[in-house]
């Protein structure tokens, strides 16, 4: 299994740049709290295309920008 400590300095720098660019990601429960809706509603938003997210490790994650866009009514 590859772990962070096994990466070269260049790979570590690339990983840190990626993390900085990705920003904060929220899970379904956190997204529901931020949006003031239920977890089921968050999943309905995802299914309908109103909320963009990514599945990481089998769990949905949402970028803060996607949540803000939905709150503004742009979604």
N, C-alpha and C positions, 0 to 999 in steps of 0.2 A: 504494500500500500504506500502510495506517495504522500508524504507529509511536507508541510511548509519548510521544515528544517532541512529537507533533502534537496530543495531547489537551489539552483545557482543564484548568484547575486543578480544577474540580469533577469532571471525568471521571477525572483522576489520583487524586483523593481516593477516589472510588468504587472504582476499581481496587485501590487499596491496602487499602481495607476488605474487599473481596472476597478478596484474597490472604490477609489475616489470618484471616478466617473459614474459609477453605478448609483451612488447616493444611497439613501436609506430605503430599505424595502420593508413592507408591512405584510403580516399574514392576514388571513381572512377575518379572524376575530378582531385584530387591531383596525383593519379597514372598516369593519362594521361599527366599531366605537367612534372612529373619526367621522364617518358619514352619518352616524346617528340612525342606523338601520340595523336590521337583523342579519345574522350570518346567511340565512337563506336568501335575503334580498341581495346581498353582495354576490352570491353565486348566480342569482337570476340576472344581475347586471353583466356578469362575465358571459353567461350563456347567450344573452341578447346582443353582446358586442358593445354595450354601453361603457364597460370598464375593462381596460386593457390590463392584462396580468401575464405572469409567466409561472409555469409549474417547475419548481425546483425540488428534487427529491420527493416527488409525488404530492407536494403541497403548493398551493397557490401563493404567490407573492405579488405585491403591488407597489409600484413606485409612487412616491409622494406626488409627482407631477400628474399621474393618472387620476389620483384621488382628487386633486385640486381641480382638474379639468372637469370631472363629473360634478363636483360641487358648484362650479361656475355655470353649469348647464351646457357645457361644450360637448358633453358625452352622449 
